[in-house]
């Protein structure tokens, strides 16, 4: 903001050499800020990718566990069991 005000004042005074110098300084500042944003963006992207990878691994582990438990449950339900028959005693006859 200060560099814009300075450039405006210098252009009103028609000090073109100083305007050029101030514009070059402003461009260098913008390039520096842009590089800082790029570096921060790369850092945030790598952090989010690491978190995402961890969540994917945990999700795959949960799915594998669910499949294994489902298989065990299905086996236990389908497995043949010896049927136990209980004889109900006949009521005593009067003969």
ZIJOVEN-V809861 format. One record per residue. N is the residue number from 0. PHI is phi in whole degrees, 0 to 359 (NA if undefined). PSI is psi in radians with two decimals (* if undefined). D_LAST is the distance of its C-alpha to the last C-alpha in whole Angstrom. Layout:
BEGIN
n->N phi->PHI psi->PSI d_last->D_LAST
n->N phi->PHI psi->PSI d_last->D_LAST
END
This chain:
BEGIN
n->0 phi->NA psi->-0.75 d_last->117
n->1 phi->294 psi->-0.63 d_last->120
n->2 phi->291 psi->-0.59 d_last->121
n->3 phi->295 psi->-0.74 d_last->121
n->4 phi->296 psi->-0.73 d_last->123
n->5 phi->296 psi->-0.72 d_last->125
n->6 phi->295 psi->-0.71 d_last->126
n->7 phi->297 psi->-0.77 d_last->126
n->8 phi->296 psi->-0.73 d_last->129
n->9 phi->292 psi->-0.61 d_last->131
n->10 phi->288 psi->-0.57 d_last->130
n->11 phi->295 psi->-0.63 d_last->132
n->12 phi->277 psi->-0.02 d_last->135
n->13 phi->58 psi->0.69 d_last->135
n->14 phi->263 psi->1.39 d_last->135
n->15 phi->291 psi->-0.55 d_last->133
n->16 phi->295 psi->-0.76 d_last->133
n->17 phi->292 psi->-0.62 d_last->131
n->18 phi->298 psi->-0.79 d_last->129
n->19 phi->298 psi->-0.77 d_last->128
n->20 phi->297 psi->-0.77 d_last->128
n->21 phi->294 psi->-0.66 d_last->125
n->22 phi->295 psi->-0.72 d_last->123
n->23 phi->296 psi->-0.71 d_last->123
n->24 phi->297 psi->-0.72 d_last->122
n->25 phi->296 psi->-0.70 d_last->119
n->26 phi->296 psi->-0.71 d_last->118
n->27 phi->296 psi->-0.71 d_last->118
n->28 phi->297 psi->-0.76 d_last->116
n->29 phi->296 psi->-0.70 d_last->113
n->30 phi->295 psi->-0.69 d_last->113
n->31 phi->296 psi->-0.78 d_last->112
n->32 phi->296 psi->-0.67 d_last->110
n->33 phi->297 psi->-0.74 d_last->108
n->34 phi->295 psi->-0.67 d_last->108
n->35 phi->297 psi->-0.75 d_last->106
n->36 phi->296 psi->-0.70 d_last->103
n->37 phi->297 psi->-0.79 d_last->103
n->38 phi->298 psi->-0.76 d_last->102
n->39 phi->295 psi->-0.70 d_last->100
n->40 phi->298 psi->-0.74 d_last->98
n->41 phi->296 psi->-0.70 d_last->97
n->42 phi->297 psi->-0.81 d_last->96
n->43 phi->296 psi->-0.68 d_last->94
n->44 phi->296 psi->-0.75 d_last->93
n->45 phi->293 psi->-0.65 d_last->92
n->46 phi->296 psi->-0.79 d_last->90
n->47 phi->292 psi->-0.62 d_last->88
n->48 phi->295 psi->-0.67 d_last->87
n->49 phi->295 psi->-0.73 d_last->86
n->50 phi->295 psi->-0.74 d_last->84
n->51 phi->297 psi->-0.73 d_last->82
n->52 phi->296 psi->-0.71 d_last->82
n->53 phi->297 psi->-0.70 d_last->80
n->54 phi->293 psi->-0.65 d_last->78
n->55 phi->295 psi->-0.76 d_last->77
n->56 phi->298 psi->-0.75 d_last->76
n->57 phi->295 psi->-0.71 d_last->74
n->58 phi->296 psi->-0.74 d_last->72
n->59 phi->296 psi->-0.66 d_last->72
n->60 phi->296 psi->-0.73 d_last->70
n->61 phi->295 psi->-0.71 d_last->68
n->62 phi->296 psi->-0.76 d_last->67
n->63 phi->298 psi->-0.74 d_last->66
n->64 phi->296 psi->-0.71 d_last->64
n->65 phi->297 psi->-0.74 d_last->62
n->66 phi->296 psi->-0.77 d_last->62
n->67 phi->296 psi->-0.82 d_last->60
n->68 phi->295 psi->-0.65 d_last->58
n->69 phi->296 psi->-0.72 d_last->57
n->70 phi->297 psi->-0.76 d_last->56
n->71 phi->296 psi->-0.75 d_last->54
n->72 phi->297 psi->-0.78 d_last->52
n->73 phi->298 psi->-0.74 d_last->52
n->74 phi->298 psi->-0.77 d_last->51
n->75 phi->293 psi->-0.56 d_last->48
n->76 phi->284 psi->-0.63 d_last->47
n->77 phi->271 psi->-0.44 d_last->47
n->78 phi->304 psi->2.40 d_last->46
n->79 phi->289 psi->2.37 d_last->43
n->80 phi->243 psi->2.56 d_last->40
n->81 phi->291 psi->2.17 d_last->37
n->82 phi->279 psi->2.31 d_last->34
n->83 phi->259 psi->2.10 d_last->31
n->84 phi->259 psi->2.39 d_last->28
n->85 phi->250 psi->2.16 d_last->25
n->86 phi->276 psi->2.23 d_last->22
n->87 phi->270 psi->2.16 d_last->20
n->88 phi->296 psi->2.51 d_last->17
n->89 phi->285 psi->2.52 d_last->13
n->90 phi->294 psi->2.52 d_last->12
n->91 phi->297 psi->2.43 d_last->9
n->92 phi->267 psi->2.74 d_last->6
n->93 phi->272 psi->0.00 d_last->4
n->94 phi->282 psi->* d_last->0
END
